Every structure is written in structure tokens, then in C-alpha cells.
Amino acid sequence: MSAADAMTDVIRIRIEPEKKTALAELYRSRGTNLSQAARDFFDTELESAESPLDRFDAIMAAADEKLDAYEAPEPTIEDIVAYVEKVREVRSRDLVA
């Protein structure tokens, strides 16, 4: 079943005709349409409603996949601390300048 076949429900909203026309043109200029923009908005809303731990797990899983792809060694606590210290040093230099 394709993604389009899975879209069987319709949501109707009321909007002023001039707003609909302006939004339709805006999204057409971006290579999309009102329906896709609404689906993207709803997807973002659902993602933001996820448990913060679920999102953290997803982020960590993505990071692990990237590390595996690069065959990079897992960073140690010392590596992380050294990185944080370098970032702090650079930021403090930037603040002085």
C-alpha cells in the first residue's frame, strides 16, 4: 500500500478565500501544496508530542548509526570533557573579542 493509499481521512477547515488563495500560491511557489503543508504541520505536532525520552532515544540511535557508518570509535568520557572544554574556550575567546 502506498502512502497516498493510506490517506483516507479528510479534514475540512474554514478559511477566508483570500488566505486560501495566498497560501496556495505560497506553497505552489515552494513546490508543494496546502494538503502537504498541513500533513507536514500535523507530523511536526505529533513528533513534538512524543515522550522526550523517545526523542532522545531516536537521536542517540541516529548518532550510533552515523558512528557505525564511519567506523569511528565510541567517544570516552575524557573525549567528551575535552570537547566541552574546547568549546568553552572558543566561546570565551569570542566573547572577549
C-alpha positions as CSV (number, residue, x, y, z in Angstrom):
1,M,0.0,0.0,0.0
2,S,1.4,3.4,-1.0
3,A,1.5,6.4,1.3
4,A,-1.3,8.0,-0.8
5,D,-3.5,4.9,-0.4
6,A,-3.1,5.2,3.4
7,M,-4.5,8.7,3.4
8,T,-8.2,8.0,3.6
9,D,-9.5,10.6,6.1
10,V,-10.4,14.2,5.1
11,I,-10.1,17.2,7.4
12,R,-12.1,20.2,6.4
13,I,-11.3,23.7,7.7
14,R,-12.9,27.0,7.1
15,I,-10.6,29.8,6.0
16,E,-11.0,33.1,4.2
17,P,-10.9,32.8,0.5
18,E,-8.1,35.4,0.1
19,K,-5.9,33.5,2.7
20,K,-6.5,30.2,0.9
21,T,-5.5,31.8,-2.4
22,A,-2.4,33.4,-0.9
23,L,-1.4,30.2,0.9
24,A,-2.0,28.0,-2.2
25,E,0.3,30.3,-4.2
26,L,2.9,30.4,-1.5
27,Y,3.1,26.6,-1.3
28,R,2.9,26.2,-5.1
29,S,6.0,28.5,-5.3
30,R,7.7,26.2,-2.8
31,G,6.9,23.1,-4.9
32,T,4.2,21.8,-2.6
33,N,0.5,22.4,-1.8
34,L,-1.8,23.1,1.1
35,S,-2.5,19.5,1.8
36,Q,1.2,18.6,2.1
37,A,1.9,21.6,4.2
38,A,-1.0,20.6,6.6
39,R,0.3,17.0,6.7
40,D,3.9,18.3,7.5
41,F,2.4,20.5,10.2
42,F,0.5,17.6,11.8
43,D,3.6,15.4,11.6
44,T,5.6,18.0,13.4
45,E,2.9,18.4,16.1
46,L,2.8,14.6,16.7
47,E,6.6,14.4,16.9
48,S,6.7,17.2,19.4
49,A,4.1,15.4,21.5
50,E,6.4,12.3,21.8
51,S,7.9,11.5,25.1
52,P,11.2,13.4,25.5
53,L,12.9,10.1,26.2
54,D,11.6,8.6,23.0
55,R,13.0,11.5,21.1
56,F,16.3,11.2,22.9
57,D,16.5,7.5,22.1
58,A,15.8,8.3,18.4
59,I,18.6,10.9,18.4
60,M,21.0,8.6,20.1
61,A,20.1,5.8,17.7
62,A,20.8,8.1,14.7
63,A,24.1,9.1,16.2
64,D,25.0,5.5,16.7
65,E,24.2,4.7,13.1
66,K,26.5,7.6,12.0
67,L,29.3,6.4,14.2
68,D,28.9,2.9,12.8
69,A,28.9,4.2,9.3
70,Y,32.2,6.0,9.9
71,E,33.6,3.1,11.9
72,A,34.5,5.7,14.5
73,P,35.4,4.6,18.0
74,E,32.8,5.3,20.7
75,P,33.9,8.5,22.5
76,T,35.1,8.2,26.0
77,I,34.1,10.5,28.9
78,E,37.5,12.1,28.6
79,D,36.9,12.8,24.9
80,I,33.5,14.4,25.7
81,V,35.0,16.5,28.5
82,A,37.9,17.6,26.3
83,Y,35.4,18.6,23.6
84,V,33.3,20.6,26.0
85,E,36.4,22.4,27.3
86,K,37.5,23.3,23.8
87,V,34.0,24.7,23.0
88,R,34.0,26.7,26.2
89,E,37.5,28.1,25.4
90,V,36.5,29.2,21.9
91,R,33.3,30.8,23.2
92,S,35.1,32.7,25.9
93,R,37.6,34.0,23.3
94,D,34.6,35.0,21.1
95,L,33.0,36.9,24.0
96,V,36.2,38.8,24.7
97,A,36.6,39.8,21.0
